[in-house]
Amino acid sequence: MPSTPSSTAPETNARTHVRLTMAWKIAAILALTLIIYFIPAPEGVDPRGMHMAGIFAGTILGLILQPLPTAAVALIGLAAAMITGTMDTKTEALQGFGNSTIWLIVAAFFIADGFLLTGLGRRIALLFVSLLGKSSLGLSYGMALTDLVLSPATPSNTARAGGVVYPIVKSLATVNDSHPSSDESRKRLGAYLSLSGVQVNTITSAMFVTAMAGNPLAVGFAADAGVEISWGTWALAAIVPGLVSLIVMPWFMSKIYRPGLTKTPDAPAHARAELKEIGPMNRGEWTMLATFVLLLILWVLGSSIGVDATAAAFVGVAILLVSKVLTWKDMAANGGAWSTLIFFSVLVGMATHLNTLGVIGWIGDEVAGLVGGMPWIAAFAVLSFVYFYVHYLFASNTAQIVAMYSVFLGAAIATGAPPLFAALALGFIGNLIGGLSHYASGPAGVIYGSGYVTTPEWFRVGFFASVVNILIWSLVGGGWMYVLGMWG
Amino acid sequence: MPSTPSSTAPETNARTHVRLTMAWKIAAILALTLIIYFIPAPEGVDPRGMHMAGIFAGTILGLILQPLPTAAVALIGLAAAMITGTMDTKTEALQGFGNSTIWLIVAAFFIADGFLLTGLGRRIALLFVSLLGKSSLGLSYGMALTDLVLSPATPSNTARAGGVVYPIVKSLATVNDSHPSSDESRKRLGAYLSLSGVQVNTITSAMFVTAMAGNPLAVGFAADAGVEISWGTWALAAIVPGLVSLIVMPWFMSKIYRPGLTKTPDAPAHARAELKEIGPMNRGEWTMLATFVLLLILWVLGSSIGVDATAAAFVGVAILLVSKVLTWKDMAANGGAWSTLIFFSVLVGMATHLNTLGVIGWIGDEVAGLVGGMPWIAAFAVLSFVYFYVHYLFASNTAQIVAMYSVFLGAAIATGAPPLFAALALGFIGNLIGGLSHYASGPAGVIYGSGYVTTPEWFRVGFFASVVNILIWSLVGGGWMYVLGMWG
């Protein structure tokens, strides 16, 4: 059997290749870490500062190269910080795990699970399809509304895109005979709905603090820089540019990435049939809906009635547990929530520590020096532009926010930008970047994986969409924040 | 078909019964919480103190009655503390999650998982059986040695008993035709090995800070009371009474709970055959072994070389992740670790807060007042006795440690007991109580569930074993600590 050796050879080669790549990845991470680790600390930076900067940079590079999953990389970085004494184990290394912002995110992961488990998320999507689904564009708006309704209580934008919206997109495409198998078939409907869904997801993520896991972190970093942003302030500033983008984007996508099928006359009837099949709302769905409405009320009124956003989220989890909509077993099996807890707590602890040691301030001053002398609007435009497109280097919105938000905000404030305006604008950008590439964010990864969209298409359409977003959010958004008096 | 209604009737009754019981449980928890919540705070206690005491007592009662699983009860208690403002969400409620002691426990859960996943734990057990297994007593000693070897790196005594030791006990019993089915059969071998295994487990748990999840908490509470206990100090104080108990207990159990089968001449050959079948140690097992030895060295030398126990544990996790002995997927699926994280962080946060608010000091003074006037040895004997047998009310060692350790230690110190001696003695008792009843601890629950031991047998044998433990640990242990100079 002469074919045996030749048939296994490529496999062996592939495995060697993976190992080599892995070795290269680890070598790159170690090299970056060690180089920065041994740079002498500049004036005003604690001697441990460059050690922390080295481990932090190595961890971020690890998140980009992914030799191991996110949470594993974070834990290894933490162990390095502990054993080298860069972070004191008792007082510094684990501070992120007691951060109330992170627990807001984790609690909201559990709450969002309730939308999936009870089927309420699916019901909402079907409802919008039955109302708006007569055309491809209508279907896309139906998905956008579903995403918008769920977004304030679903900080896992990946869960929202991958768990609720995408399954409906997939079934709509399948029913209309659009499959990833051939160009003609995938472009019929599935490709348009997929890519449009990703862009919509980045917009809804930008609209609420609790709509994307990185947003509360941005709020926390802003507070470290002396800028207080409440849940209500963020939502108010984002509502006008957000709604404008949500109206424009599906239409714009239908022009530059036109689906083969424009009319879908049967979709509403299909959705109604499915709604009929799942029957009336059950007790779990009603409980989920009531909890969701209560949370929205508490989050909106929060600062005026003195209820902390995290406390509200824990009350939501408690209600779902007592009513058995959610069980501890579901929670324990929610790997995404635990990964998020580990990853965020470690990185936020490191970033906070970097700040305390004076490293963030020093880098911020250096960056501000580069754009110094310009009027603040010009300086801020340059900073925003760089902050937006540097995301081609990142595989997660949150990784970029943790690595760069504080530095860019510090530089913007140093050049004279109004602090609240700058903090919110950079906060919004941290979401809108999520559709730039097929690896730009969790939702992008999920939807790319479905196979409806090719890589070149993604880069092209993602770039055009980013231009539209930048125009809307700077002109409409900037104008709206000016009206709100946030420029002063 | 007249049988249908009558066959469903008992089921309906059973469900109604469960609901009623559930309603009674919740009513009892709410009543206890509210009564304490509204008691006016005594002199020296912060006004929020009784609110915290009410929510804490309700949470502990919830852990005893278990209307929901442990972690769910803890989360609901935390939500109550947050929303009532009893614990500030940003500064107080989540402090437990950043506690380095808790992360020592969580990290050790992950490390212990490596013993199971690599099969190293099973190999060790088979090795001891092949050496000592010619009689029932020898098998019991083989299991005791396995448990002892694993205990320093396995703070989940339940995982140690249920995951490594018990499966071997079960297969030994089955091979020797001992099954839970009939009295004669179960008493042949399985019942003796099971109950002996539980008692051995409580002893090994008492020997190392890292051998039972509640021990690091006791160490933390002792530190709050001004008593520093290192990993080495605990191990040194426990080694002599621990080894004496480990030698005595299997023999004592063979006298009061005699197995029908005393000779097992084939067991060593069976173990050797199984060892042969699993082959030589693989790379995963070697990595696990090396990591384990490194951890032991770091834990033993810790305080003298300046390596924190938690930092060492994280390095262990990092090694297992890099070498792919453990994957993040294994870790995310380790429900026991996440439950432990939630449960401990919440309860330790509450207990710490109770201490800060002056409640623990006040109760300790009240208890000390009851035994005041006695010589400290007599007072301590009374306190220890109560601390030991109050465990008939608890379903978890850790729940009792969290609820009562600080109070009893405070009372003991107030009556003049040497602080280090009292802290260690109460620490040891927190483990030895785990075999008192079939619900006394995780290992007890696992092994009771196997069906080899009846409830009356358990109570009778558990009580006799507790008397033997008390005698050994107070006479031999007390004498040894006197020799070590810990009475001063």
Boltz contact constraints between the chains, C-beta under 6 A:
constraints:
  - contact:
      token1: [A, 69]
      token2: [B, 328]
      max_distance: 6.0
  - contact:
      token1: [A, 71]
      token2: [B, 328]
      max_distance: 6.0
  - contact:
      token1: [A, 72]
      token2: [B, 321]
      max_distance: 6.0
  - contact:
      token1: [A, 72]
      token2: [B, 328]
      max_distance: 6.0
  - contact:
      token1: [A, 75]
      token2: [B, 317]
      max_distance: 6.0
  - contact:
      token1: [A, 76]
      token2: [B, 318]
      max_distance: 6.0
  - contact:
      token1: [A, 79]
      token2: [B, 314]
      max_distance: 6.0
  - contact:
      token1: [A, 79]
      token2: [B, 315]
      max_distance: 6.0
  - contact:
      token1: [A, 79]
      token2: [B, 318]
      max_distance: 6.0
  - contact:
      token1: [A, 82]
      token2: [B, 311]
      max_distance: 6.0
  - contact:
      token1: [A, 82]
      token2: [B, 314]
      max_distance: 6.0
  - contact:
      token1: [A, 83]
      token2: [B, 311]
      max_distance: 6.0
  - contact:
      token1: [A, 83]
      token2: [B, 315]
      max_distance: 6.0
  - contact:
      token1: [A, 89]
      token2: [B, 100]
      max_distance: 6.0
  - contact:
      token1: [A, 89]
      token2: [B, 308]
      max_distance: 6.0
  - contact:
      token1: [A, 89]
      token2: [B, 310]
      max_distance: 6.0
  - contact:
      token1: [A, 89]
      token2: [B, 311]
      max_distance: 6.0
  - contact:
      token1: [A, 90]
      token2: [B, 100]
      max_distance: 6.0
  - contact:
      token1: [A, 94]
      token2: [B, 98]
      max_distance: 6.0
  - contact:
      token1: [A, 94]
      token2: [B, 100]
      max_distance: 6.0
  - contact:
      token1: [A, 94]
      token2: [B, 103]
      max_distance: 6.0
  - contact:
      token1: [A, 95]
      token2: [B, 98]
      max_distance: 6.0
  - contact:
      token1: [A, 97]
      token2: [B, 97]
      max_distance: 6.0
  - contact:
      token1: [A, 97]
      token2: [B, 98]
      max_distance: 6.0
  - contact:
      token1: [A, 98]
      token2: [B, 94]
      max_distance: 6.0
  - contact:
      token1: [A, 98]
      token2: [B, 95]
      max_distance: 6.0
  - contact:
      token1: [A, 98]
      token2: [B, 97]
      max_distance: 6.0
  - contact:
      token1: [A, 98]
      token2: [B, 98]
      max_distance: 6.0
  - contact:
      token1: [A, 100]
      token2: [B, 89]
      max_distance: 6.0
  - contact:
      token1: [A, 100]
      token2: [B, 90]
      max_distance: 6.0
  - contact:
      token1: [A, 100]
      token2: [B, 94]
      max_distance: 6.0
  - contact:
      token1: [A, 103]
      token2: [B, 94]
      max_distance: 6.0
  - contact:
      token1: [A, 308]
      token2: [B, 89]
      max_distance: 6.0
  - contact:
      token1: [A, 310]
      token2: [B, 89]
      max_distance: 6.0
  - contact:
      token1: [A, 311]
      token2: [B, 82]
      max_distance: 6.0
  - contact:
      token1: [A, 311]
      token2: [B, 83]
      max_distance: 6.0
  - contact:
      token1: [A, 311]
      token2: [B, 89]
      max_distance: 6.0
  - contact:
      token1: [A, 314]
      token2: [B, 79]
      max_distance: 6.0
  - contact:
      token1: [A, 314]
      token2: [B, 82]
      max_distance: 6.0
  - contact:
      token1: [A, 315]
      token2: [B, 79]
      max_distance: 6.0
  - contact:
      token1: [A, 315]
      token2: [B, 83]
      max_distance: 6.0
  - contact:
      token1: [A, 317]
      token2: [B, 75]
      max_distance: 6.0
  - contact:
      token1: [A, 318]
      token2: [B, 76]
      max_distance: 6.0
  - contact:
      token1: [A, 318]
      token2: [B, 79]
      max_distance: 6.0
  - contact:
      token1: [A, 321]
      token2: [B, 72]
      max_distance: 6.0
  - contact:
      token1: [A, 328]
      token2: [B, 69]
      max_distance: 6.0
  - contact:
      token1: [A, 328]
      token2: [B, 71]
      max_distance: 6.0
  - contact:
      token1: [A, 328]
      token2: [B, 72]
      max_distance: 6.0
  - contact:
      token1: [A, 332]
      token2: [B, 335]
      max_distance: 6.0
  - contact:
      token1: [A, 332]
      token2: [B, 338]
      max_distance: 6.0
  - contact:
      token1: [A, 335]
      token2: [B, 332]
      max_distance: 6.0
  - contact:
      token1: [A, 338]
      token2: [B, 332]
      max_distance: 6.0
  - contact:
      token1: [A, 338]
      token2: [B, 338]
      max_distance: 6.0
